[in-house]
Amino acid sequence: MSKLIYITRRERFSAAHKLSKSNWSDEKNYEVFGKCANPNWHGHNYDLYVTVKGEVKPETGFVMDLKLLSDLIKSLVIEHLDHKNINLDTPFMEGIMASTENICIAIWEQLEGVVAEHGAALHYIKLQETENNFVEYYG
């Protein structure tokens, strides 16, 4: 009988972004996106939760080494987002509206394959943008 375990690693990053469509007027962008369409950008201190699942490996007692998971998150995600302008500086967000929803999906895409290479499966990503707003993505 297999025993599926879920483990979560939290990482943090700070980044700026702007929600706007270049083919819309400033007024239309403000109407749709509010202060998130500020022409001079705005920023958040994000909390990123990455949950992986799998069976406990008898030789280690781990589903996945959390230090390894942390290193992967940092190299594949955090280094590209932390203290960056997501719209301008993050290659995996190029041409994509930098909403929290889209950032969360893009983070999943960065991590899914490499987590699988290490014997676990990505279960979900939670990206908390503010104290009151967060997104969860299950692939």
C-alpha positions as CSV (number, residue, x, y, z in Angstrom):
1,M,0.0,0.0,0.0
2,S,1.5,3.3,-1.1
3,K,1.6,6.3,1.2
4,L,1.4,9.6,-0.7
5,I,3.0,12.5,1.2
6,Y,2.9,16.2,0.4
7,I,5.7,18.5,1.5
8,T,5.9,22.3,1.0
9,R,8.8,24.7,0.7
10,R,8.2,28.5,1.2
11,E,10.5,31.0,-0.5
12,R,10.1,34.8,-0.7
13,F,10.9,37.4,-3.3
14,S,10.2,41.1,-3.9
15,A,9.4,42.3,-7.4
16,A,7.8,45.1,-9.3
17,H,5.2,44.8,-12.1
18,K,2.5,46.6,-13.9
19,L,-0.8,45.4,-15.3
20,S,-1.6,47.2,-18.5
21,K,-2.2,46.6,-22.2
22,S,-0.2,48.7,-24.5
23,N,-3.0,49.0,-27.0
24,W,-5.3,50.5,-24.3
25,S,-5.3,54.1,-23.2
26,D,-4.0,55.0,-19.7
27,E,-7.6,55.7,-18.8
28,K,-8.8,52.3,-19.9
29,N,-5.9,50.5,-18.2
30,Y,-6.7,52.4,-14.9
31,E,-10.4,51.5,-15.3
32,V,-9.6,47.8,-15.7
33,F,-6.5,47.3,-13.5
34,G,-6.8,50.2,-11.0
35,K,-3.6,51.3,-9.2
36,C,-1.9,48.2,-10.6
37,A,-1.7,50.0,-13.9
38,N,0.5,52.8,-12.4
39,P,2.8,53.9,-15.2
40,N,5.7,53.9,-12.8
41,W,5.1,50.3,-11.7
42,H,4.4,49.0,-8.2
43,G,5.8,46.2,-6.1
44,H,5.0,43.4,-3.7
45,N,6.7,41.2,-1.2
46,Y,5.6,37.7,-2.5
47,D,5.4,34.5,-0.6
48,L,5.8,31.4,-2.8
49,Y,4.7,28.0,-1.6
50,V,5.8,25.0,-3.7
51,T,4.2,21.7,-2.7
52,V,5.4,18.4,-4.1
53,K,4.0,14.9,-3.6
54,G,5.3,11.4,-3.7
55,E,6.1,8.3,-1.7
56,V,8.7,8.4,1.1
57,K,11.9,6.9,-0.2
58,P,13.1,4.2,2.3
59,E,16.7,5.1,1.9
60,T,16.3,8.8,3.0
61,G,12.9,9.0,4.6
62,F,12.2,11.9,2.2
63,V,9.7,12.5,-0.6
64,M,12.3,15.0,-1.9
65,D,15.2,16.6,-0.1
66,L,13.8,20.1,0.9
67,K,17.3,21.6,0.5
68,L,17.4,20.5,-3.1
69,L,13.9,21.7,-3.7
70,S,14.9,25.1,-2.2
71,D,18.0,25.3,-4.4
72,L,15.9,24.5,-7.5
73,I,13.3,27.1,-6.7
74,K,16.0,29.7,-6.1
75,S,17.9,29.0,-9.3
76,L,14.9,28.5,-11.6
77,V,12.5,31.1,-10.1
78,I,13.7,33.4,-7.4
79,E,16.9,34.5,-9.2
80,H,14.7,35.6,-12.1
81,L,12.1,37.5,-10.0
82,D,13.7,38.8,-6.8
83,H,14.3,42.6,-6.9
84,K,13.4,42.6,-10.6
85,N,10.7,44.2,-12.8
86,I,8.7,41.1,-13.8
87,N,7.5,42.8,-17.0
88,L,11.0,43.8,-18.2
89,D,13.6,41.5,-16.5
90,T,12.1,38.0,-16.3
91,P,12.7,35.9,-19.4
92,F,10.0,33.4,-18.6
93,M,7.4,36.2,-18.3
94,E,8.3,37.8,-21.6
95,G,5.1,38.8,-23.5
96,I,2.8,37.6,-20.7
97,M,0.6,39.8,-18.6
98,A,2.3,39.9,-15.2
99,S,-0.8,39.1,-13.2
100,T,-0.3,36.9,-10.1
101,E,-2.2,34.2,-11.9
102,N,0.1,34.2,-14.9
103,I,3.2,34.4,-12.7
104,C,2.0,31.4,-10.8
105,I,1.5,29.4,-14.0
106,A,4.9,30.4,-15.3
107,I,6.6,29.3,-12.0
108,W,4.8,25.9,-12.3
109,E,6.2,25.6,-15.9
110,Q,9.8,26.3,-14.6
111,L,9.6,23.7,-11.9
112,E,7.4,20.8,-13.0
113,G,10.0,18.9,-15.1
114,V,12.9,19.3,-12.8
115,V,10.9,18.2,-9.7
116,A,9.9,15.1,-11.7
117,E,13.5,14.4,-12.5
118,H,14.1,14.2,-8.7
119,G,11.4,11.6,-8.1
120,A,8.6,13.7,-6.9
121,A,5.6,15.4,-8.6
122,L,4.6,19.0,-8.4
123,H,1.3,19.2,-6.6
124,Y,0.5,22.9,-6.4
125,I,2.0,26.4,-6.4
126,K,0.6,29.1,-4.1
127,L,1.7,32.6,-4.7
128,Q,0.7,35.2,-2.1
129,E,0.9,38.7,-3.4
130,T,-0.5,40.6,-0.4
131,E,-1.8,39.7,3.0
132,N,-5.3,39.3,1.4
133,N,-4.6,38.1,-2.1
134,F,-3.1,34.8,-3.3
135,V,-3.3,32.4,-6.2
136,E,-3.2,28.6,-6.1
137,Y,-2.4,26.6,-9.2
138,Y,-2.6,22.8,-9.6
139,G,-1.3,22.4,-13.1
